[in-house]
Amino acid sequence: MALTILGDSASGNCLKVKWTAAHLGRAFVWRETSVLSGESRTPEFLALNSAGQVPVVIFEDGRTLAQSGAIILHLAEGSALVPADAYARAKMLEWMFWEQYSHEPYIAVARLQMKYLRKPVAALDPKLIERGGAALARMEAALAGSAFLVGETPTLADIALVAYTRVAREGGFDLAGYPSVAAWVTRVETSIAIRD
């Protein structure tokens, strides 16, 4: 049997789960669930996740799990994507928590508004651009001296942060101004074998 991933292909949070499962060789069935079409608000979906958010995983035994960070951590436990060293693992989690609080709310929201809601960059809240730029600048500084966010091999922190960073241009962010980040995106895509 395979696990089932309910996800929206437009969502970096959902793609994190898909990429992690694929990288680990975990068999899965992808069920496209469009957020913009309201498919995550149906009674059937809300029975799986009352928050009405994708992604959701249904495991082979019928149990469900939501929130991309929780899902990928569960899938990757015991793999090379989770450092064995306790401090390195905590640093991985630090980046993952930061991504959801200080990166995704700006990079992903700007992308949503521009790509899917068709707003021009001039119509975006300037704080989105300012804070998204600050997030990319922090990553640039961290990656200037390191191949990956936590050491020299990819971890879940890299998968979590590459999801929206690799498409940041769709939200008005030019990675040409962040050369270490741009090089890291290529390393992560190659290491994890990311495919859309």
SESEMAR-625430 format. One record per residue (C-alpha): residue in one letter; x, y, z. Coordinates in steps of 0.25 Angstrom, whole numbers, padded with zeros to 4 digits, always signed. Layout:
aXYZ
...
***
This chain:
m+0000+0000+0000
a+0004+0014-0002
l+0001+0027+0006
t-0008+0037+0000
i-0004+0052-0001
l-0015+0062-0003
g-0008+0074-0008
d-0008+0086-0017
s+0003+0086-0028
a+0003+0101-0027
s+0007+0101-0012
g+0021+0100-0008
n+0017+0094+0005
c+0010+0082-0002
l+0022+0080-0011
k+0031+0079+0001
v+0024+0067+0005
k+0024+0061-0009
w+0039+0063-0011
t+0042+0057+0002
a+0034+0045+0000
a+0040+0043-0014
h+0054+0045-0009
l+0052+0035+0002
g+0046+0025-0008
r+0033+0025-0001
a+0022+0020-0010
f+0010+0030-0010
v-0002+0034-0018
w-0004+0049-0020
r-0018+0055-0020
e-0018+0068-0026
t-0026+0077-0016
s-0028+0092-0021
v-0029+0102-0010
l-0033+0113-0020
s-0045+0105-0024
g-0049+0102-0010
e-0046+0087-0010
s-0039+0088+0004
r-0053+0094+0010
t-0062+0082+0006
p-0068+0074+0017
e-0060+0062+0012
f-0047+0069+0013
l-0050+0076+0027
a-0053+0062+0032
l-0038+0059+0029
n-0032+0073+0034
s-0042+0082+0041
a-0032+0094+0038
g-0036+0093+0024
q-0021+0093+0019
v-0013+0085+0010
p-0004+0077+0011
v-0011+0065+0018
v-0005+0051+0017
i-0013+0039+0019
f-0005+0027+0024
e-0007+0013+0020
d-0013+0010+0034
g-0023+0022+0032
r-0017+0032+0041
t-0015+0046+0036
l-0005+0057+0038
a-0005+0071+0034
q+0005+0083+0034
s+0017+0081+0024
g+0028+0082+0034
a+0021+0071+0043
i+0019+0062+0031
i+0033+0063+0025
l+0039+0061+0039
h+0031+0049+0041
l+0034+0043+0027
a+0049+0046+0029
e+0052+0041+0043
g+0064+0032+0043
s+0068+0037+0029
a+0080+0045+0025
l+0071+0057+0023
v+0070+0058+0039
p+0084+0060+0046
a+0087+0050+0056
d+0094+0060+0064
a+0084+0067+0074
y+0089+0081+0072
a+0090+0080+0057
r+0075+0074+0057
a+0071+0086+0066
k+0078+0095+0056
m+0070+0089+0045
l+0057+0091+0052
e+0061+0105+0055
w+0062+0108+0040
m+0049+0100+0038
f+0041+0108+0048
w+0047+0121+0043
e+0043+0118+0029
q+0028+0117+0033
y+0029+0130+0041
s+0039+0139+0034
h+0040+0134+0020
e+0027+0127+0015
p+0018+0138+0019
y+0025+0148+0010
i+0031+0141-0001
a+0019+0131-0003
v+0009+0142-0001
a+0015+0151-0011
r+0016+0140-0021
l+0001+0136-0018
q-0003+0151-0021
m+0005+0153-0033
k+0004+0139-0040
y-0010+0134-0036
l-0017+0147-0033
r-0011+0155-0044
k-0007+0167-0036
p+0005+0175-0041
v+0017+0177-0031
a+0013+0191-0029
a+0000+0187-0023
l+0006+0178-0013
d+0008+0183+0002
p+0022+0188+0002
k+0024+0181+0015
l+0023+0168+0007
i+0035+0172-0002
e+0043+0178+0010
r+0042+0165+0019
g+0043+0156+0007
g+0056+0163+0003
a+0061+0162+0018
a+0058+0147+0018
l+0066+0145+0005
a+0077+0154+0011
r+0078+0145+0024
m+0079+0133+0015
e+0090+0139+0006
a+0098+0142+0019
a+0096+0128+0024
l+0099+0121+0011
a+0112+0129+0007
g+0120+0120+0015
s+0112+0107+0015
a+0107+0098+0004
f+0094+0095+0011
l+0087+0102+0023
v+0092+0092+0033
g+0105+0087+0029
e+0110+0080+0016
t+0099+0071+0013
p+0084+0074+0010
t+0074+0073+0022
l+0059+0076+0023
a+0063+0090+0025
d+0067+0091+0011
i+0055+0085+0005
a+0046+0094+0014
l+0053+0106+0009
v+0055+0103-0005
a+0040+0101-0008
y+0037+0116-0009
t+0051+0121-0011
r+0053+0114-0024
v+0040+0122-0030
a+0043+0135-0022
r+0043+0142-0036
e+0029+0139-0037
g+0026+0148-0025
g+0035+0159-0030
f+0048+0155-0024
d+0061+0154-0033
l+0070+0144-0028
a+0081+0150-0036
g+0083+0159-0024
y+0086+0147-0015
p+0096+0139-0023
s+0099+0129-0011
v+0084+0126-0010
a+0083+0124-0025
a+0095+0114-0025
w+0088+0107-0013
v+0075+0105-0020
t+0082+0098-0031
r+0090+0089-0021
v+0077+0086-0014
e+0069+0083-0027
t+0081+0074-0031
s+0083+0067-0018
i+0068+0064-0015
a+0065+0062-0030
i+0053+0072-0029
r+0043+0071-0040
d+0030+0079-0041
***
